[in-house]
Amino acid sequence: MLLEGRRRLWRERERSIARWLHRGADSPALLATLLVVSRLGDGVLWYVIVATLPWWGGPNGWKCALYMVALGVVNFIFYTALKQRIARPRPSVSCPGIRARCRALDEFSFPSGHTTHAVAFSLLLGHYYPALAWPLWTFTVLIAFSRVVLGLHFPSDVAVGAAIGAITAGFMLVVV
């Protein structure tokens, strides 16, 4: 009984934070910026980077591009299986006061695939191209923020997605 009470309290606090962040979507400039960031995070930016690394990435270009593809596939399989198993509804479906400000790529919320990929790719690319670290991490933070503001994820979805991305990228950098 005590555990259920704590879970309920956690859910209400998280919903409250999600609603508070979602109010950012009321700002037309912020909404427009986060819609662009989210769209780039759908894969567009990562596909362009993977496609250009072999030609403009220097001696590590091919290797980094292949690692990005492998990391992307592993993360996609992992978070898709987790989403199907947990089946957490998106905030726009389960939380009054939040509406989706753009389309979701899949049905469930937990964890955030956008954030998983952004963190994993930023760690990998930052390892091979340290000069890109600041722009990559700025973009990654904006992706994570956008997912909550746009009503597609709860803060814990983003936090767990970031942890998954960090773990898988860290493992790849240690192993290969």
VENWO-V628299 format. One record per residue. RES is the residue in one letter. BURIAL is I if it has 24 or more other ideal C-beta (glycine too) atoms within 12 Angstrom, else O. Layout:
RES:BURIAL  RES:BURIAL
//
This chain:
M:O  L:O  L:O  E:O  G:O  R:O  R:O  R:O  L:O  W:O  R:O  E:O  R:O  E:I  R:I  S:O  I:I  A:I  R:I  W:O  L:I  H:I  R:O  G:I  A:I  D:O  S:O  P:O  A:O  L:O  L:O  A:O  T:I  L:I  L:I  V:O  V:I  S:I  R:O  L:I  G:I  D:I  G:I  V:O  L:I  W:I  Y:O  V:O  I:I  V:I  A:O  T:O  L:I  P:O  W:O  W:O  G:I  G:O  P:O  N:O  G:O  W:O  K:I  C:I  A:I  L:O  Y:I  M:I  V:I  A:I  L:I  G:I  V:O  V:I  N:I  F:I  I:O  F:I  Y:I  T:I  A:O  L:I  K:I  Q:O  R:O  I:O  A:O  R:I  P:I  R:I  P:I  S:I  V:O  S:I  C:I  P:O  G:O  I:I  R:O  A:I  R:I  C:I  R:O  A:I  L:I  D:I  E:O  F:I  S:I  F:I  P:I  S:I  G:I  H:I  T:I  T:I  H:I  A:I  V:I  A:I  F:I  S:I  L:I  L:I  L:I  G:I  H:I  Y:I  Y:I  P:O  A:O  L:I  A:O  W:O  P:O  L:I  W:O  T:O  F:I  T:I  V:O  L:I  I:I  A:I  F:I  S:I  R:I  V:I  V:I  L:I  G:I  L:I  H:I  F:I  P:I  S:I  D:I  V:I  A:I  V:I  G:I  A:I  A:I  I:I  G:I  A:I  I:I  T:I  A:I  G:O  F:O  M:I  L:O  V:O  V:O  V:O
//
